Amino acid sequence: MTPHELTRYRGLPASGVRYKISSGNIGNVFAIRNATGALYVAKALDYEKIKKYELRLTASDNFKENYTTVLINVRDVNDNPPVFEKSSYRTQITEEDDRGLPKRVLRQLLLNPGLQA
């Protein structure tokens, strides 16, 4: 999975400040560029498993440190494919039946029904 940039701090690269995720990075889902502070999603997020993250970030210049907290709420999306009600269907039509009317209605079930896109 390609990392997606969440935010970037535009500090001076020559300043010697280094950034790291100190805590809250369950499953190492996020990554940070230690020279720029750019925070990325490094692995797939799963709303059904973890709905929010609270990351503690540290900035250090080898003499002093400063901390901040980043709260990330994961938004639910329909990540499940639709499923047909049955695995197979049978129907019969005659060769004269060419009116373009529906012959059978196929129904599908959505596993995340509130999130129809």
N, C-alpha and C positions, 0 to 999 in steps of 0.2 A: 504494500500500500504506500502511495506517495504521501509524504508528510505535507500537511496543510498549515500555512502560517496563520496563527491567531492574532498576534500583535508583535510589534517590534519597537524596541527602545533605540532611538537614534543617538547613542552616545558616541564619544570619540573612540575609535578602535585603539588608538595609541595611549588611551588613558590608563590601561592596565587593569581596568575593572573586569572581573570575571563573574559570570552568573551561573547559578545552579538551582535545581529543584531540590529543596531540603527535605520535604515530606509531602505526603498526600498523593503521591504518584502511584496509585494502586495499579499493579500490572504493567508498570512502565509504559502507560498509554501515551504520555506526553514526553516531549524532548525539548531541550533548550539549547540554543547556540551559546556556548560559554563566553564568546567574545562580544556578541551583540545583544544578547538577551532575548532574541527572537524565540517565541514559544510556539511549538508545533504539536499537532496531533500525529503521533508516530505509529499507532496501531488502531484498529477498528474499535469504535465505541459501540456499546450495546446498552441501550436504554433499559431493557428488561433486567439487566444485571446491576448496573450502577447508574443512578439518575443524576448525581451531582458529584463533583470533585472539589476539594478544597486544597489547593496547592500552596505551599509556603516556598517562596523564592528568596534566594540569598544573593546579594551583590557584594563583592569583596575586592579590595585593592591590595590585599596581603597585609594591610595594617589595621583596617577597620572593616566592619561588616554592617550591612543594613538589610532589613527584611521587609517583605510585603506578602500579603495573602491574595491569591487569585481564586475567585469562586467561579466554577464552570458548571452551568446547568446543561445537561444533555437533553436535546429535544427529540421526542419520539417521531419516527417516520415509519411508514409501512414497509418494512424490510422483508416481508414474507410474500411469496408468490401466491396468486389466487389458486384455489383448489376446486375442481369440479365436484359436484355433489355425488356423482357416480363415476366409476372408472371407465365405463363404456355405455353407449346408447344404441338402440336399434329402432328403426322406423321403416315404414314402407310407403312408397308413393307410386302413382301410376305415371306412365309416360305422357298422358294427356294433362297432367296436373302441373301446368307451367305458369300459374297466375302470379308467381313471385310472393306468395303469402308464406309466412313462417309455417314450417311443417312440425317443428318441435322447438320448444324453448329450453335452452340449456342454462342451468343455474350454476353459479360458482359461489363459493364461500370465501370471504375474506378473513384472514386470521387476525388482522388489526382493523376491524370494521369502522372504527371512528376516524381512521386516517386515510380515507379514499382520496387519491390524488387525481 
